[in-house]
């Protein structure tokens, strides 16, 4: 997945919450802009809990329709 703003392929998943719900926010690791909200499946939950940078190659095991 590529950032539409800076074309980086590195991203990070972090927890973002409002008063009633927690989301997994995918942000560009280079420029920090929002990419999308990820579904709360095990792979993305683990990434959000680890809070580190990932690249597209590290998420190849995630089904394509879920990752897009």
C-alpha positions as CSV (number, residue, x, y, z in Angstrom):
1,X,0.0,0.0,0.0
2,X,1.4,3.3,-1.1
3,X,0.9,6.8,0.4
4,X,-1.0,9.0,-2.1
5,X,0.9,12.1,-0.8
6,X,4.6,11.1,-0.7
7,X,4.6,7.7,-2.5
8,X,6.2,5.9,0.5
9,X,5.5,2.2,1.0
10,X,6.2,2.3,4.7
11,X,3.3,2.7,7.1
12,X,2.4,2.1,10.7
13,X,-0.7,1.0,12.5
14,X,-1.8,2.7,15.7
15,X,-4.8,2.7,17.9
16,X,-7.0,5.8,17.6
17,X,-10.1,6.2,19.8
18,X,-13.0,8.5,20.3
19,X,-15.4,8.4,23.2
20,X,-17.1,5.2,22.1
21,X,-14.9,3.2,19.7
22,X,-11.3,2.3,18.9
23,X,-10.0,2.2,15.4
24,X,-6.8,1.0,13.9
25,X,-5.4,3.9,12.0
26,X,-2.9,3.2,9.2
27,X,-0.6,6.2,8.7
28,X,2.3,6.8,6.4
29,X,5.6,6.3,8.3
30,X,7.4,8.9,6.2
31,X,4.9,11.9,6.2
32,X,2.5,10.8,9.0
33,X,-0.7,11.3,6.9
34,X,-3.7,9.1,7.2
35,X,-4.0,6.2,4.7
36,X,-7.1,4.4,5.9
37,X,-8.6,2.7,8.9
38,X,-7.7,-1.0,9.0
39,X,-10.2,-3.8,9.9
40,X,-9.8,-5.2,13.4
41,X,-8.4,-8.6,12.4
42,X,-5.5,-10.3,14.2
43,X,-2.8,-9.1,11.9
44,X,-3.7,-5.4,12.1
45,X,-4.4,-5.7,15.9
46,X,-0.9,-7.1,16.4
47,X,0.6,-4.4,14.3
48,X,-1.2,-1.7,16.2
49,X,-0.1,-3.2,19.5
50,X,3.5,-3.3,18.4
51,X,3.4,0.3,17.0
52,X,6.3,0.0,14.5
53,X,6.9,0.6,10.8
54,X,5.8,-2.0,8.2
55,X,6.1,-2.3,4.5
56,X,3.8,-3.9,2.0
57,X,6.0,-7.0,1.8
58,X,5.5,-7.7,5.5
59,X,1.7,-7.9,5.1
60,X,1.5,-10.2,2.0
61,X,-0.2,-12.8,4.2
62,X,-3.2,-10.6,4.7
63,X,-6.0,-11.3,2.1
64,X,-6.0,-8.7,-0.6
65,X,-9.6,-7.7,-0.1
66,X,-9.0,-7.0,3.6
67,X,-5.8,-5.0,3.0
68,X,-7.3,-2.7,0.4
